[in-house]
Amino acid sequence: MIGVAAGKDFFAVNAGGPVVLLNLNKNLKVGVGALPSLYSENGKFGTKLGMTPRVDYKNFVFMVPFFPKSTFGSWRVGIGFGYKFVRKLN
């Protein structure tokens, strides 16, 4: 999965990480996962691992990622969208 997320004073480009999903039907899944990201906060770039609840509809992903701030116990919350590149097996 490749995605983007943004929130107050930050944005991130994400790659899909480990995820646990519950299949509600053929096209709809809900779950939670890790979100390895290239992260920019106030013009400073780096990498961060976020956590996100997510809803998958077909190949599209809607997520609400949480990223740790530099102060202990604080989190940044954003909203994001992604696309899953899935190869169908016969």
C-alpha positions in Angstrom: 0.0 0.0 0.0 1.2 3.5 -0.8 -0.5 6.4 0.9 -0.4 10.0 2.0 -1.5 11.5 5.3 -1.7 15.0 6.6 -2.6 16.8 9.8 -1.9 20.1 11.5 1.7 21.1 10.6 2.7 17.7 9.2 2.4 15.4 6.2 3.6 11.9 5.5 4.1 9.5 2.6 3.4 6.0 3.8 4.2 2.4 2.8 2.0 -0.4 4.0 3.3 -2.3 7.0 1.9 -5.2 9.0 -1.9 -5.0 9.4 -4.7 -7.0 11.0 -7.9 -6.9 9.0 -11.5 -8.2 9.6 -13.3 -9.0 6.3 -16.8 -7.6 6.5 -17.6 -8.7 2.9 -15.8 -9.3 -0.4 -14.9 -5.6 -0.8 -14.9 -4.1 2.7 -12.4 -4.7 5.5 -11.6 -2.9 8.7 -8.5 -3.2 10.8 -5.4 -1.6 12.4 -1.8 -1.6 11.3 1.6 -0.1 11.5 2.5 2.7 9.1 6.2 3.2 8.1 6.4 6.7 6.8 8.6 9.5 5.4 7.5 12.3 7.7 7.7 16.1 7.5 6.9 18.3 10.5 7.4 22.0 10.4 9.8 21.7 7.4 11.9 18.9 9.1 12.0 15.6 7.3 12.6 12.2 8.8 11.1 8.7 9.2 8.5 7.7 11.7 6.4 4.6 12.4 2.8 5.4 12.9 -0.2 3.4 14.0 -3.5 3.6 12.2 -7.1 2.3 12.3 -8.1 1.8 8.6 -11.0 0.9 6.4 -10.2 -0.8 3.1 -12.7 -0.7 0.2 -11.5 -2.8 -2.7 -8.0 -1.4 -3.4 -8.6 2.0 -1.6 -7.6 2.7 2.0 -9.0 5.3 4.3 -6.9 5.8 7.5 -6.5 8.0 10.6 -2.8 7.7 11.5 -1.3 8.5 14.8 2.4 9.6 14.9 4.5 10.0 18.0 5.7 13.6 18.7 9.1 14.3 20.1 7.7 14.9 23.6 7.0 11.7 25.5 3.4 10.6 25.5 2.2 13.1 22.8 0.7 12.1 19.4 -0.1 13.8 16.1 -3.3 12.7 14.4 -4.0 13.1 10.7 -6.2 11.8 8.0 -5.0 9.8 5.0 -5.7 7.8 1.9 -3.9 5.0 0.1 -4.0 2.6 -2.7 -3.2 -1.2 -2.4 -1.4 -2.7 -5.4 -2.7 -6.3 -5.3 -1.9 -9.0 -7.8 -4.8 -11.4 -8.3 -3.9 -15.1 -8.2 -5.7 -17.6 -10.4 
